[in-house]
Amino acid sequence: MNKDDLIWEDEALETLKKIPFFARKIARKKIEQGAIDLGEKRITPELMEKIRSQVMGN
């Protein structure tokens, strides 16, 4: 699976827009890689939170 196989839910894209512009590209890349690592095809706000928790160690 690669990033082109991923489906972003509208709510997840809205959440991504809340990340400061200068960090958004890096965040998107980490979220997409996290989804691939977890075997997920659909990116949801809940998945974003799960990935954030893993990256931040929470």
C-alpha positions as CSV (number, residue, x, y, z in Angstrom):
1,M,0.0,0.0,0.0
2,N,1.2,3.5,-0.7
3,K,-0.2,7.0,0.0
4,D,-2.1,7.0,-3.3
5,D,-4.2,4.2,-1.9
6,L,-5.3,6.2,1.1
7,I,-8.8,7.8,1.4
8,W,-9.1,11.0,3.5
9,E,-12.4,11.5,5.2
10,D,-13.7,15.1,4.9
11,E,-13.5,15.5,8.7
12,A,-9.9,14.4,8.7
13,L,-9.0,17.0,6.0
14,E,-10.7,19.7,8.2
15,T,-8.6,18.6,11.1
16,L,-5.5,18.7,9.0
17,K,-6.3,22.3,8.0
18,K,-6.2,23.3,11.7
19,I,-2.5,22.4,11.8
20,P,-0.3,25.5,11.1
21,F,0.5,25.9,7.4
22,F,4.3,25.6,7.9
23,A,3.9,22.2,9.6
24,R,0.9,20.8,7.6
25,K,3.0,19.0,4.9
26,I,5.2,17.2,7.5
27,A,2.1,16.3,9.5
28,R,0.3,14.9,6.5
29,K,3.3,12.8,5.6
30,K,3.5,11.4,9.1
31,I,-0.2,10.7,9.2
32,E,-0.1,8.9,5.8
33,Q,2.9,6.8,6.8
34,G,1.3,6.0,10.2
35,A,-1.9,4.8,8.4
36,I,0.2,2.7,6.0
37,D,2.1,1.2,9.0
38,L,-1.1,0.3,10.7
39,G,-2.6,-1.2,7.6
40,E,-5.4,1.4,7.4
41,K,-6.7,2.7,4.1
42,R,-9.1,5.4,5.4
43,I,-7.8,8.3,7.4
44,T,-10.3,9.5,10.0
45,P,-9.9,12.1,12.8
46,E,-9.8,9.1,15.2
47,L,-6.9,7.5,13.3
48,M,-5.1,10.9,13.2
49,E,-5.4,11.0,17.0
50,K,-4.2,7.5,17.4
51,I,-1.1,8.3,15.2
52,R,-0.5,11.5,17.1
53,S,-0.5,9.6,20.4
54,Q,2.0,7.1,19.1
55,V,4.3,9.8,17.7
56,M,4.1,11.9,20.9
57,G,4.4,8.8,23.1
58,N,1.1,9.3,24.9
